């Protein structure tokens, strides 16, 4: 399966299975090195970064879902978002490039209309392509979502939704 088709299928499935609504946000981490079958951070590919970003944007745009893009560890996993999605968070001063931030984050920064970087973010769902470890940027409580497509290229895919914590024990009523 081609990268474009795999990514679109995964994003569509995530929106449906996580029950995402317009205005919610997905955190995405993506290793273009892993997609190419190499160790994370070793063979970044700008063309693949743009392809994955464009494919995700086309699907999430249809659902009215925002994108938050995680940079690589060289930028301490900073998050790139549209300024309109950053209101509740502090903006930091960094611009991702392929060598620091990664190809996917660099693509997001170039393609977003008004990009900003954040140090902290809490998303409603997540998509991890290639073991980028997005969990720190998910709202509590993360719920695994199994997708039909398990890989993009050679990269393993992990998806998650979130739900509010359930408190109160066995006598509580939940909605």
MINUVO-690826 format. One record per residue (C-alpha): residue in one letter; y, z, x; residue number from 0. Coordinates in pm, whole numbers. Layout:
lumlum,Y,Z,X,midren
A,Y,Z,X,NUM
...
END
This chain:
lumlum,Y,Z,X,midren
X,0,0,0,0
X,345,-88,134,1
X,591,190,220,2
X,836,88,-53,3
X,570,85,-325,4
X,409,413,-210,5
X,743,596,-200,6
X,848,471,-543,7
X,514,573,-695,8
X,534,922,-543,9
X,895,975,-652,10
X,822,861,-1007,11
X,519,1088,-1028,12
X,720,1384,-893,13
X,994,1335,-1153,14
X,740,1325,-1435,15
X,505,1603,-1322,16
X,787,1840,-1218,17
X,969,1769,-1546,18
X,1291,1695,-1360,19
X,1604,1662,-1570,20
X,1931,1481,-1495,21
X,2146,1692,-1263,22
X,1854,1857,-1085,23
X,1792,1794,-714,24
X,1495,1707,-494,25
X,1483,1811,-127,26
X,1322,1541,85,27
X,1196,1562,440,28
X,1065,1247,604,29
X,926,1173,949,30
X,943,802,1020,31
X,737,873,1333,32
X,454,1011,1120,33
X,477,712,885,34
X,420,493,1191,35
X,121,705,1297,36
X,293,892,1582,37
X,369,1260,1639,38
X,667,1387,1438,39
X,997,1330,1621,40
X,853,1096,1883,41
X,903,743,1748,42
X,1188,749,1493,43
X,1246,417,1318,44
X,1584,339,1158,45
X,1445,53,949,46
X,1177,274,794,47
X,1437,549,737,48
X,1653,308,535,49
X,1351,170,347,50
X,1232,516,240,51
X,1583,629,150,52
X,1653,317,-61,53
X,1320,344,-241,54
X,1375,711,-327,55
X,1735,654,-433,56
X,1631,378,-675,57
X,1379,606,-850,58
X,1576,931,-849,59
X,1884,740,-966,60
X,1696,621,-1277,61
X,1610,983,-1360,62
X,1961,1115,-1282,63
X,1812,1338,-1011,64
X,2012,1417,-698,65
X,1877,1385,-345,66
X,1908,1643,-68,67
X,1784,1514,268,68
X,1655,1748,536,69
X,1745,1675,898,70
X,1494,1731,1177,71
X,1470,2054,1373,72
X,1725,1933,1632,73
X,1988,2000,1364,74
X,1815,2319,1251,75
X,1696,2139,936,76
X,2049,2096,800,77
X,2072,1925,461,78
X,2263,1606,379,79
X,2387,1576,19,80
X,2659,1410,-181,81
X,2969,1633,-184,82
X,2939,1669,-565,83
X,2601,1843,-516,84
X,2736,2086,-254,85
X,2971,2297,-468,86
X,2771,2620,-446,87
X,2704,2594,-71,88
X,2898,2614,255,89
X,2953,2282,432,90
X,2881,2259,805,91
X,3024,2012,1053,92
X,2752,1778,1180,93
X,2662,1412,1145,94
X,2293,1322,1183,95
X,2195,1037,1413,96
X,1851,900,1486,97
X,1813,1117,1801,98
X,1935,1439,1633,99
X,1874,1462,1263,100
X,1625,1178,1243,101
X,1619,825,1109,102
X,1583,930,745,103
X,1875,1176,753,104
X,2091,926,944,105
X,2018,667,673,106
X,2113,914,400,107
X,2440,999,573,108
X,2527,629,600,109
X,2421,542,244,110
X,2557,837,44,111
X,2903,775,-102,112
X,3058,1105,15,113
X,2802,1282,238,114
X,2831,1637,364,115
X,2597,1860,562,116
X,2483,2205,453,117
X,2296,2477,635,118
X,2144,2626,319,119
X,2030,2456,-1,120
X,1796,2541,-290,121
X,1637,2242,-467,122
X,1447,2214,-794,123
X,1165,2009,-642,124
X,1059,1879,-304,125
X,894,1589,-130,126
X,763,1622,225,127
X,658,1301,399,128
X,498,1376,733,129
X,491,1756,765,130
X,865,1824,788,131
X,836,2170,626,132
X,1088,2161,339,133
X,978,2489,179,134
X,1280,2687,298,135
X,1502,2468,80,136
X,1312,2510,-250,137
X,1407,2748,-528,138
X,1160,3024,-607,139
X,878,2978,-715,140
X,731,2663,-557,141
X,450,2497,-752,142
X,232,2235,-578,143
X,222,1892,-738,144
X,-69,1662,-662,145
X,28,1297,-640,146
X,-203,998,-667,147
X,-60,853,-346,148
X,-148,1091,-62,149
X,14,904,229,150
X,313,692,313,151
X,197,478,601,152
X,9,732,815,153
X,218,1030,698,154
X,64,1293,471,155
X,264,1359,154,156
X,318,1701,-6,157
X,515,1747,-329,158
X,634,2055,-516,159
X,820,2155,-826,160
X,969,2499,-891,161
X,972,2747,-1176,162
X,1153,3074,-1238,163
X,971,3388,-1117,164
X,760,3558,-1386,165
X,831,3929,-1391,166
X,730,4210,-1621,167
X,351,4203,-1597,168
X,98,4145,-1872,169
X,320,4273,-2156,170
X,602,4029,-2085,171
X,664,3721,-2294,172
X,750,3401,-2106,173
X,918,3083,-2222,174
END
